[in-house]
Amino acid sequence: MGTLFIDGIDITQRYGVELLKGSYKSVFQYPELKPVETNNWWEDDGLEADLSNPVLDTQKIVLNFACKGDKLDDFFDMLRNNVYHIFSFREFITSVQYLSGRPPRYYYFQLTLRLDGESGRKAVQDLSSFSLTFYNDDSSAIDGGLVENNLPETNFILDQHDLNIYGIQVLKGARIEVETQSSIKKNLLIDINSQSGIIYDGNGGVKQEARTLKLPLYMIYNLGGTTTTPAAGYFISQWQQFIFDLVQPGARTLDTPYGTVISYYKSANTSKFYRQGNTFIILFEITLQILQTSDDALMTENGQNLLTEAGEYLKQEEIL
């Protein structure tokens, strides 16, 4: 049995098409936020944004495939039969229902996707590899619920909750991102071609431009599952919960050992996805649009982050 069913069809058995390693990092990449209205007042620090109703954009997903045999055209015909198709990722059992006198019923992580196009086709004899771009147009954030974990605190506090409640640890590089200073907003200036230099408004004060912060993170779930909710179900719940909380109305307050950041979620980039048994790990980066910053917080090194079960994937020096 293959790892991907489309509209209930095992594409490996029917078409000889296999989903290749590396595809899941695209599946588990958060969508961008749709643009919000902003004002950049020259007399104020940072940015003013309307965050009364932030919503996510459509999710772009690139899946890598290989096909052996002569049924690739049939596979594409199936994808073109309808605009939307239900993709069932069979490696991710989210729940199990037990019915008296019947075999267990398994529920899988599913997405409804539409095909956009193909790229990267390679072929040797009857073996082909290619990538397909899909879009998940129903990208609404889902309240997945918080999941128990055994991770140490990060001292990165999002709206009064440590990031470890989402199964998240902070990677090296976060301190530099927080402490980097914003550029200065330009005051009124006059540039006369016949005169050296410029005339600059020195009485206009010094105000900071808005900037983005790229926060390097990894998310891990490694506690196993139950008879009704396998480990994959818990992992997906915490993955859903983090973006759900990030895009709630209003600005997010991120307190760190290196300062406090008032911001909102803008985008994310997933670099790697790992799975080994019941352990799931995503390495990713979220981009926050900073509205304002404060350096009033304690400027101490975070010595609490230890190498967790992710140690077989991450080097010690990568943990903040």
C-alpha positions as CSV (number, residue, x, y, z in Angstrom):
1,M,0.0,0.0,0.0
2,G,1.3,3.5,-0.9
3,T,1.7,6.4,1.5
4,L,-0.7,8.7,-0.5
5,F,-4.3,8.2,-1.5
6,I,-6.0,10.7,-3.8
7,D,-9.8,10.6,-3.8
8,G,-9.6,7.2,-2.1
9,I,-7.2,5.8,-4.8
10,D,-3.9,4.3,-3.8
11,I,-1.8,6.1,-6.4
12,T,1.1,3.6,-6.0
13,Q,-1.0,0.6,-6.7
14,R,-3.1,2.2,-9.4
15,Y,-0.6,4.3,-11.3
16,G,2.8,3.2,-10.1
17,V,3.3,6.7,-8.6
18,E,5.2,7.2,-5.3
19,L,5.4,10.3,-3.1
20,L,9.1,11.0,-2.6
21,K,11.0,11.9,0.5
22,G,11.2,15.6,1.2
23,S,7.6,16.4,0.3
24,Y,6.4,16.7,3.8
25,K,8.3,19.9,4.6
26,S,6.1,21.6,2.1
27,V,2.9,20.0,3.5
28,F,3.9,21.3,7.0
29,Q,4.8,24.8,5.9
30,Y,2.4,27.5,7.3
31,P,0.8,29.8,4.8
32,E,1.6,33.5,4.6
33,L,-0.7,36.1,6.2
34,K,-2.7,38.1,3.7
35,P,-1.5,41.7,3.6
36,V,-3.0,44.0,6.3
37,E,-3.5,47.7,6.1
38,T,-0.6,49.6,7.7
39,N,0.4,53.2,8.4
40,N,4.0,54.2,8.7
41,W,3.9,57.5,10.5
42,W,7.2,59.4,10.3
43,E,6.8,60.9,13.7
44,D,6.3,57.5,15.5
45,D,8.6,54.5,15.9
46,G,7.7,51.3,14.0
47,L,4.5,50.6,12.2
48,E,0.7,50.9,12.8
49,A,-1.3,47.9,11.5
50,D,-5.0,47.0,11.3
51,L,-5.0,43.5,13.0
52,S,-8.7,43.4,13.6
53,N,-9.2,40.4,11.2
54,P,-5.9,38.8,10.1
55,V,-6.4,35.8,7.7
56,L,-4.1,33.3,6.1
57,D,-3.4,33.2,2.4
58,T,-3.8,30.0,0.3
59,Q,-1.1,27.4,1.1
60,K,1.3,26.5,-1.7
61,I,2.4,22.8,-1.5
62,V,5.0,21.2,-3.7
63,L,5.1,17.4,-3.8
64,N,7.8,15.3,-5.4
65,F,6.9,12.1,-7.2
66,A,8.4,9.2,-9.0
67,C,6.6,6.9,-11.5
68,K,7.6,3.5,-12.8
69,G,5.7,2.1,-15.7
70,D,3.3,3.4,-18.4
71,K,0.4,4.9,-16.4
72,L,1.7,8.4,-15.8
73,D,-0.7,9.9,-18.3
74,D,-3.6,8.1,-16.5
75,F,-2.4,9.7,-13.3
76,F,-2.5,13.2,-14.8
77,D,-5.9,12.5,-16.4
78,M,-7.2,11.7,-12.9
79,L,-5.8,15.0,-11.5
80,R,-7.4,16.9,-14.3
81,N,-10.8,15.3,-13.9
82,N,-11.8,17.7,-11.2
83,V,-10.5,21.0,-9.8
84,Y,-10.2,19.8,-6.2
85,H,-9.0,16.4,-4.9
86,I,-8.8,14.9,-1.4
87,F,-5.2,14.0,-0.5
88,S,-5.0,11.4,2.3
89,F,-1.5,11.1,3.8
90,R,-1.5,7.5,5.1
91,E,1.7,7.9,7.2
92,F,-0.2,10.3,9.5
93,I,-3.0,8.4,11.3
94,T,-4.8,11.1,13.4
95,S,-7.3,8.9,15.2
96,V,-8.7,5.4,15.4
97,Q,-12.3,4.4,16.0
98,Y,-13.1,1.0,17.4
99,L,-16.4,-0.5,16.4
100,S,-17.8,-3.6,18.1
101,G,-17.3,-6.7,15.9
102,R,-15.6,-4.7,13.2
103,P,-12.0,-3.8,12.3
104,P,-10.8,-0.5,13.6
105,R,-11.5,2.6,11.4
106,Y,-8.5,4.7,10.8
107,Y,-8.6,8.5,10.1
108,Y,-5.7,10.1,8.3
109,F,-4.4,13.6,7.8
110,Q,-6.2,15.0,4.8
111,L,-6.0,18.1,2.6
112,T,-8.2,19.2,-0.3
113,L,-5.9,20.5,-3.0
114,R,-6.0,21.8,-6.6
115,L,-3.3,21.2,-9.2
116,D,-1.4,24.2,-10.4
117,G,1.4,22.8,-12.6
118,E,4.4,20.5,-13.1
119,S,8.1,21.2,-12.9
120,G,11.5,19.4,-12.8
121,R,10.6,16.4,-15.0
122,K,13.4,13.8,-15.4
123,A,13.1,10.4,-17.2
124,V,15.3,7.3,-17.6
125,Q,13.7,4.5,-19.6
126,D,10.4,3.8,-17.8
127,L,11.2,5.7,-14.6
128,S,10.2,9.4,-14.3
129,S,10.5,11.9,-11.5
130,F,8.7,15.2,-11.3
131,S,7.3,17.8,-8.9
132,L,3.7,19.0,-8.8
133,T,2.5,22.3,-7.3
134,F,-0.8,22.3,-5.5
135,Y,-2.8,24.9,-3.6
136,N,-4.7,24.4,-0.4
137,D,-7.4,27.1,-0.7
138,D,-9.0,26.3,2.6
139,S,-6.1,27.4,4.8
140,S,-8.1,28.7,7.8
141,A,-6.3,28.3,11.0
142,I,-7.5,25.4,13.1
143,D,-7.8,25.3,16.9
144,G,-5.9,21.9,17.3
145,G,-5.6,22.1,21.1
146,L,-2.5,22.1,23.2
147,V,-0.6,18.8,23.6
148,E,1.4,17.5,26.6
149,N,5.2,17.5,26.1
150,N,8.3,17.1,28.2
151,L,10.4,20.0,26.7
152,P,12.3,22.6,28.8
153,E,11.2,26.2,28.9
154,T,12.7,28.4,26.2
155,N,12.2,31.8,28.0
156,F,10.6,33.0,24.7
157,I,7.1,34.0,25.9
158,L,4.4,34.5,23.4
159,D,1.4,36.3,24.9
160,Q,2.3,35.0,28.3
161,H,2.9,31.4,27.3
162,D,6.4,29.9,26.8
163,L,6.9,28.5,23.3
164,N,7.5,25.1,24.8
165,I,3.7,24.6,25.2
166,Y,3.6,24.2,21.4
167,G,6.4,21.6,21.4
168,I,8.8,24.4,20.2
169,Q,12.4,25.1,21.1
170,V,14.4,28.1,19.9
171,L,17.5,27.7,17.7
172,K,20.7,29.6,17.7
173,G,20.4,32.9,15.8
174,A,17.3,34.1,17.6
175,R,19.2,36.4,19.9
176,I,20.8,38.3,17.0
177,E,17.4,38.6,15.3
178,V,15.9,40.2,18.4
179,E,18.8,42.5,19.2
180,T,19.4,43.8,15.7
181,Q,18.5,47.5,15.6
182,S,16.1,48.9,13.1
183,S,17.0,51.5,10.5
184,I,16.2,55.2,11.2
185,K,13.3,56.9,9.6
186,K,14.3,59.7,7.3
187,N,13.3,63.2,8.4
188,L,12.5,66.0,5.9
189,L,15.5,66.7,3.7
190,I,16.3,69.0,0.8
191,D,18.9,68.1,-1.8
192,I,20.0,71.0,-4.0
193,N,22.1,70.1,-7.0
194,S,24.2,73.2,-6.9
195,Q,25.0,72.8,-3.2
196,S,27.2,70.3,-1.4
197,G,25.6,67.7,0.8
198,I,21.9,68.0,1.8
199,I,19.8,70.1,4.2
200,Y,18.4,67.7,6.8
201,D,15.8,68.4,9.5
202,G,17.8,67.9,12.7
203,N,14.9,68.9,14.9
204,G,12.6,66.1,13.7
205,G,13.8,63.6,16.3
206,V,15.1,60.1,15.7
207,K,12.5,57.4,15.0
208,Q,13.0,53.7,14.1
209,E,11.7,52.1,10.9
210,A,9.6,48.9,11.2
211,R,11.5,45.7,10.4
212,T,10.9,42.0,10.3
213,L,12.3,39.4,12.7
214,K,13.1,35.9,11.5
215,L,12.8,33.5,14.4
216,P,14.5,30.1,13.9
217,L,12.6,27.3,15.7
218,Y,12.1,23.6,15.7
219,M,8.9,21.8,16.7
220,I,9.0,18.3,18.2
221,Y,6.6,15.7,19.4
222,N,8.0,12.5,20.9
223,L,5.7,11.2,23.6
224,G,3.9,8.5,21.5
225,G,0.2,8.2,21.3
226,T,-2.9,6.3,22.7
227,T,-5.1,3.6,21.3
228,T,-7.5,6.2,19.9
229,T,-5.1,9.1,19.1
230,P,-1.7,8.0,17.6
231,A,1.4,10.1,17.9
232,A,0.8,11.7,14.5
233,G,-2.6,13.0,15.7
234,Y,-1.0,14.8,18.7
235,F,1.8,16.2,16.5
236,I,-0.6,17.7,13.9
237,S,-2.7,19.2,16.7
238,Q,0.2,21.1,18.2
239,W,1.3,22.2,14.7
240,Q,-2.2,23.5,14.0
241,Q,-2.5,25.2,17.4
242,F,0.6,27.3,17.0
243,I,-0.5,29.1,13.8
244,F,-4.0,29.4,15.2
245,D,-2.7,31.4,18.1
246,L,-0.3,33.4,16.0
247,V,-3.1,34.8,13.8
248,Q,-5.6,35.8,16.4
249,P,-6.8,39.4,16.1
250,G,-4.4,42.0,17.6
251,A,-0.7,42.1,17.9
252,R,1.5,39.4,19.5
253,T,3.8,40.2,22.4
254,L,7.0,38.2,22.4
255,D,9.0,38.5,25.6
256,T,12.6,37.2,25.3
257,P,15.7,37.3,27.4
258,Y,16.9,40.0,25.0
259,G,14.0,42.3,24.8
260,T,10.3,42.5,24.1
261,V,8.9,42.5,20.6
262,I,5.4,43.7,19.6
263,S,4.6,42.2,16.2
264,Y,2.3,40.1,14.1
265,Y,2.9,36.9,12.1
266,K,3.8,37.5,8.5
267,S,5.1,34.2,7.0
268,A,7.0,31.0,7.6
269,N,9.6,28.8,5.9
270,T,10.1,25.1,6.7
271,S,13.6,23.8,5.9
272,K,13.3,20.2,7.1
273,F,10.9,17.6,8.3
274,Y,11.9,14.5,10.1
275,R,10.0,11.4,11.3
276,Q,11.4,8.4,13.1
277,G,8.8,6.2,14.6
278,N,6.6,8.3,16.9
279,T,9.0,11.2,16.9
280,F,8.2,14.1,14.6
281,I,10.4,17.2,14.0
282,I,10.0,20.3,11.9
283,L,12.8,22.8,11.5
284,F,11.3,26.1,10.5
285,E,11.5,29.9,10.6
286,I,8.7,32.3,11.3
287,T,8.9,35.9,10.1
288,L,7.3,38.5,12.4
289,Q,6.5,42.0,11.3
290,I,7.7,44.1,14.2
291,L,5.5,47.0,15.3
292,Q,7.7,48.1,18.2
293,T,10.5,46.8,20.4
294,S,11.6,47.3,24.0
295,D,15.0,46.4,25.6
296,D,13.7,46.6,29.2
297,A,13.7,42.8,29.6
298,L,16.6,41.1,31.3
299,M,19.6,40.7,29.0
300,T,20.8,37.3,30.2
301,E,21.9,34.2,28.3
302,N,19.3,31.4,28.3
303,G,21.0,28.5,29.9
304,Q,18.0,26.2,30.3
305,N,17.7,24.9,26.7
306,L,19.1,21.4,26.7
307,L,19.6,19.0,23.8
308,T,16.3,17.0,23.7
309,E,15.5,13.9,21.8
310,A,16.1,15.9,18.7
311,G,19.8,15.6,19.4
312,E,20.3,13.0,16.8
313,Y,19.2,15.6,14.2
314,L,20.5,18.8,15.7
315,K,24.0,19.7,16.8
316,Q,24.5,21.0,20.3
317,E,25.6,24.4,19.1
318,E,22.4,24.9,17.2
319,I,20.3,25.1,20.3
320,L,20.0,28.6,21.8
